[in-house]
């Protein structure tokens, strides 16, 4: 089996596992509620915090470098 074929097979297996887990979670009311709560926390807390961190890092990185001392 070539590496390319192995990667394709692995992708299909992982995709099927994710789809199966999603169906299981959606059919189980308590897991569905937990997943919705987790999605709400992620959308309202984690993503904005990550975005703020990225903006601050970009702001710091865009600052001009200190200029060397010029002639007196």
Secondary structure, 3 states (H helix, E strand, C coil): CCHHHHHHHHHHHHHHHHHHHHHHHHHCHHHHHHHHHHHHHHHHHHHHHHHHHHHHHHHHHCCCCCCCCCCC
